[in-house]
Amino acid sequence: MKNLLYILLVVMCWSCSGNSGTEKHQGKRNNVVNVKEKITEIEIDDVLIGSIASPAILGNYLIIGNPKTIDELIYIFDKNNFQFITGTAVRGLGPGEIANMGHLETDEANNRFYVSDHGKQVILSYHLDSVLANPDYMPDIKMTMREGIFPAKYQYINDTLCFGLIIEPIGQSDFKQSVGKWNMNTGEIKLMEYSHPKIEKKRISFAVSMENGIYVECYDLHDLMTICDLNGGLLYNIYGPNWTPVEEKNRKRYFGNAIICNNTILAAYSGGEFYTDDRLPTKFMFFDINGDYKKTIETGYKILRFCFDKENNRLILNLDDVDIQFAYLDLTGLID
């Protein structure tokens, strides 16, 4: 009897250690809901948009950035009925034109959106009302980017506080990724202090929630999600069933982009071989803000980019599919 009690005590201690403090190990994520029949196509007939496009919501409008088009790089639609309104951002080297389009970011407070031009090393600022009113509108230069270290993507809070995915070149052919705070007025970058000690090659996407006081790192090459406070202090490491700190010879892709909707972390997830068509995610995993797994929704489509339309409670999807390029998914009943 004593031996049995001892064994039970050891097992209980081991189980607690697997999910205690900051470390959470999730052996199963098998609450899967198939939503393919709920994916609704967005039909766009007025303009031709290339395969890789970045959707974003600003007020009543859906903005789609498309860096591979020949002429205009940004298209604006009514977000409610998806009617095309206008295009802007001409490709080129002249004043107000974009040489090499990067990240597209929205600023709700000032009704503006910003576009990184990595050819000219500047960020351009577009006032939405002016773009809609004037077909010949010329953007302002928001700032000149620093050389060497820069945010490839960022989430705008205000002019003195953005959270960015910071790129630091290493040698001639490699780079390091980190989340950092970025001041658009001064260009100052402060990298977050936490980095997982067992990851040598960090490749991530990230999302920030000011309301919940957290940011999330979702790892591309590892089955890992990290949640930190807004000062870079570790809250939780969330390990999936395929977690290993060592990069596999035949790499798999795990997480894609992530967003935080209200109190839910919503992350695209693949699990397919990295150098095959299976690398693109077809599903979303839902977690609460503490990283506890809630459910998986399987869309049945390969997802390139997406954004969240809070007012309509739906995801806008850019898909890699021969039949559907853009679609939306109503989250009613799927998300709290």
C-alpha positions in Angstrom: 0.0 0.0 0.0 2.8 2.4 0.9 4.6 1.6 -2.4 1.4 2.3 -4.3 0.9 5.7 -2.6 4.6 6.5 -3.3 4.1 5.7 -7.0 0.9 7.8 -7.2 2.7 10.7 -5.5 5.6 10.6 -8.0 3.2 10.5 -11.0 1.3 13.5 -9.6 4.5 15.5 -9.1 5.7 14.6 -12.6 2.3 15.7 -14.1 2.5 19.0 -12.2 6.0 19.7 -13.2 5.0 19.3 -16.9 2.6 22.1 -16.6 3.7 24.2 -13.7 4.7 27.9 -13.6 5.7 29.2 -17.0 5.9 25.9 -18.8 2.8 24.3 -20.3 3.0 21.1 -22.3 0.0 20.2 -24.5 0.1 16.6 -25.6 -3.2 16.7 -27.5 -5.0 19.4 -29.5 -7.8 17.3 -30.9 -10.9 19.4 -30.5 -11.3 20.0 -34.3 -14.2 21.7 -36.0 -14.4 21.7 -39.8 -15.7 25.0 -41.1 -15.1 24.6 -44.8 -18.8 25.0 -45.6 -18.8 28.3 -43.7 -16.0 29.8 -45.8 -17.7 32.5 -48.0 -16.0 33.7 -51.2 -15.3 37.4 -51.7 -15.8 38.1 -55.4 -13.5 40.8 -56.7 -14.1 41.6 -60.4 -13.0 45.2 -60.8 -9.3 44.8 -60.2 -6.7 42.1 -60.7 -4.8 41.3 -57.5 -1.7 39.1 -57.3 -1.6 35.9 -55.3 0.2 37.2 -52.3 -1.8 40.0 -50.7 -2.1 41.6 -47.3 -5.6 42.5 -46.1 -6.2 45.1 -43.3 -9.2 46.8 -41.8 -9.4 50.5 -41.3 -12.8 52.0 -40.2 -15.3 50.9 -42.7 -12.8 49.8 -45.3 -10.9 46.8 -46.3 -7.4 47.7 -47.6 -5.5 45.1 -49.6 -1.8 45.6 -50.2 -0.3 43.7 -53.2 3.4 44.1 -53.6 3.6 42.2 -56.9 1.3 44.2 -59.0 2.7 46.3 -61.9 1.0 49.7 -61.2 -1.1 50.4 -58.1 0.0 48.5 -55.0 -3.0 49.2 -52.7 -6.7 48.7 -53.2 -9.5 49.9 -51.0 -12.9 48.2 -50.7 -16.1 48.7 -48.6 -15.5 46.1 -45.9 -19.3 45.4 -45.6 -20.2 44.6 -49.2 -16.6 44.3 -50.6 -17.3 46.8 -53.4 -14.1 48.2 -55.0 -13.6 52.0 -54.3 -10.2 53.1 -55.4 -6.5 52.2 -55.7 -3.4 54.1 -54.7 0.4 53.7 -54.2 2.0 53.6 -57.6 5.0 51.5 -58.2 8.1 53.5 -59.1 11.1 55.6 -58.0 9.4 59.0 -58.2 8.0 61.2 -55.4 5.3 59.4 -53.5 5.8 56.2 -55.4 6.9 52.9 -53.9 10.0 51.0 -55.1 9.8 47.9 -52.9 6.7 47.5 -50.8 6.9 46.0 -47.4 4.5 46.0 -44.4 1.1 47.7 -44.5 -0.1 49.0 -41.1 -3.3 50.8 -40.0 -3.7 53.7 -37.5 -7.3 53.9 -36.4 -6.9 56.9 -34.2 -5.7 59.1 -37.0 -7.6 57.4 -39.9 -4.3 56.7 -41.6 -2.3 53.7 -43.0 1.4 53.3 -43.3 3.4 51.5 -46.0 7.1 50.5 -45.7 9.2 51.1 -48.8 12.4 49.0 -48.4 13.7 50.4 -51.7 13.8 54.0 -50.5 14.1 53.0 -46.8 11.1 55.2 -45.8 7.6 54.7 -44.3 4.9 56.5 -46.2 1.8 57.8 -44.5 -1.6 57.9 -46.3 -4.6 59.8 -44.9 -7.6 57.6 -45.8 -10.1 60.3 -46.4 -7.7 62.1 -48.7 -7.0 58.9 -50.7 -10.7 58.4 -51.2 -11.3 62.1 -52.3 -8.3 62.6 -54.5 -7.1 60.1 -57.1 -3.8 62.0 -57.4 -3.1 62.0 -53.7 0.5 62.1 -52.6 1.5 60.5 -49.3 3.7 62.0 -46.7 7.0 60.5 -45.5 6.3 59.3 -42.0 9.9 58.5 -41.2 13.2 57.3 -42.6 14.2 53.8 -41.5 17.5 53.0 -39.9 19.9 50.9 -41.9 21.0 47.5 -40.6 18.2 46.9 -38.0 14.6 47.5 -38.8 11.0 46.2 -38.2 9.9 43.9 -41.0 6.4 44.1 -39.5 4.9 46.1 -36.7 1.7 46.8 -34.8 1.1 50.5 -34.4 0.0 51.8 -31.0 1.0 55.5 -31.3 4.0 57.5 -32.8 6.2 56.7 -29.8 5.2 53.1 -29.3 5.0 50.3 -31.8 5.7 46.6 -31.3 7.8 45.3 -34.2 9.3 42.1 -35.5 12.9 43.3 -35.6 15.3 42.0 -38.2 19.1 42.1 -37.4 21.4 41.0 -40.2 24.0 38.3 -39.4 26.8 38.2 -41.9 25.9 38.2 -45.6 23.1 35.7 -45.7 21.4 35.2 -42.3 19.4 37.3 -39.8 18.1 37.3 -36.3 14.4 37.9 -35.4 13.2 39.5 -32.2 10.2 41.4 -30.9 11.0 44.9 -29.8 9.5 48.3 -28.9 9.9 50.8 -31.7 9.6 54.6 -31.5 8.6 56.0 -34.9 9.5 59.5 -33.9 13.1 58.8 -32.9 13.7 55.4 -34.6 14.8 54.0 -31.3 14.4 50.2 -30.9 14.4 48.3 -27.6 14.5 44.6 -28.0 12.4 42.5 -25.6 14.4 40.7 -22.9 13.0 37.2 -23.2 14.2 34.7 -25.8 13.7 30.9 -25.4 17.1 29.5 -24.4 16.9 26.3 -26.5 16.0 27.9 -29.8 19.0 28.7 -32.0 17.3 29.9 -35.1 14.3 32.0 -34.2 11.6 32.4 -36.9 8.3 33.8 -35.6 5.2 35.8 -36.1 3.7 37.9 -33.3 0.6 39.6 -32.1 0.0 42.2 -29.4 -2.9 42.9 -27.1 -2.8 46.2 -25.1 -6.1 45.3 -23.4 -4.6 42.1 -22.0 -1.1 43.4 -21.5 0.6 40.6 -23.5 2.3 39.8 -26.7 2.5 36.4 -28.3 5.4 34.8 -30.3 4.4 31.9 -32.6 7.3 29.9 -33.9 7.5 28.9 -37.5 10.0 26.0 -37.2 9.1 24.8 -33.7 5.8 23.6 -32.1 6.1 26.5 -29.6 4.2 29.6 -28.6 5.5 32.1 -26.1 3.4 34.6 -24.2 5.1 37.6 -22.5 4.1 40.8 -20.8 4.5 44.1 -22.6 7.9 44.6 -21.0 9.3 41.3 -22.3 8.9 39.3 -19.2 8.0 35.6 -19.8 4.5 34.5 -18.8 4.2 31.1 -20.5 5.9 28.8 -22.9 3.3 26.7 -24.6 4.7 23.4 -26.1 2.7 21.5 -28.6 2.7 17.7 -29.1 5.5 17.9 -31.7 7.8 20.1 -29.7 11.6 19.6 -30.0 14.3 22.3 -29.5 16.3 20.8 -32.3 15.5 21.8 -35.9 14.5 18.6 -37.8 16.5 17.6 -40.9 13.2 17.5 -42.8 11.8 20.7 -41.5 8.1 21.1 -40.6 6.3 24.4 -40.5 4.2 24.9 -37.4 2.7 28.3 -36.7 1.9 31.0 -39.3 0.5 34.5 -38.5 -1.4 35.2 -35.3 -3.9 37.7 -34.0 -5.5 38.3 -30.6 -9.3 38.7 -30.8 -10.8 39.9 -27.5 -9.6 37.2 -25.1 -8.6 34.6 -27.7 -5.3 34.0 -29.3 -6.0 32.9 -32.9 -3.0 31.4 -34.7 -2.7 29.8 -38.2 -1.1 26.3 -37.9 0.3 23.9 -40.5 2.4 21.0 -39.3 3.3 20.1 -42.9 6.7 19.6 -44.5 8.4 23.0 -45.0 9.6 22.6 -48.6 6.3 21.2 -49.9 2.8 22.6 -50.6 1.7 21.3 -47.2 3.7 24.1 -45.5 0.8 26.5 -45.8 -1.6 26.4 -42.9 -5.2 25.3 -43.4 -6.3 25.5 -39.8 -6.5 28.0 -36.9 -5.8 27.1 -33.3 -7.7 29.0 -30.6 -6.0 29.6 -27.2 -7.1 31.7 -24.2 -4.8 34.5 -23.2 -3.0 32.2 -20.8 -2.1 29.8 -23.7 -4.6 27.1 -22.7 -5.8 25.3 -25.9 -9.5 25.7 -26.7 -10.2 24.3 -30.2 -8.9 23.9 -33.8 -10.9 25.0 -36.8 -10.1 23.4 -40.1 -10.9 25.6 -43.1 -10.0 23.2 -45.9 -8.1 26.0 -47.7 -4.5 27.0 -47.7 -4.2 30.3 -46.0 -1.6 33.0 -47.1 -2.7 36.1 -45.1 -5.6 37.1 -42.9 -7.0 39.9 -40.7 -9.8 40.4 -38.2 -12.8 42.5 -38.9 -13.9 43.2 -35.3 -17.2 45.0 -36.1 -18.4 42.1 -38.3 -16.7 39.5 -36.1 -15.1 37.8 -39.1 -11.8 36.8 -40.6 -10.8 38.1 -44.0 -8.7 35.5 -45.7 -6.2 35.6 -48.6 -6.2 32.0 -49.9 -3.9 29.9 -52.1 -6.6 28.2 -54.1 -7.4 28.0 -57.8 -11.1 28.7 -57.2 -11.1 31.2 -54.3 -8.6 34.0 -53.7 -10.4 36.0 -51.0 -13.0 34.8 -48.5 -14.3 35.5 -45.1 -15.2 33.3 -42.1 -17.9 34.4 -39.7 -16.6 33.7 -36.2 -20.1 33.7 -34.5 -20.4 30.6 -32.5 -16.7 29.8 -32.9 -15.1 32.4 -30.7 -16.2 33.9 -27.4 
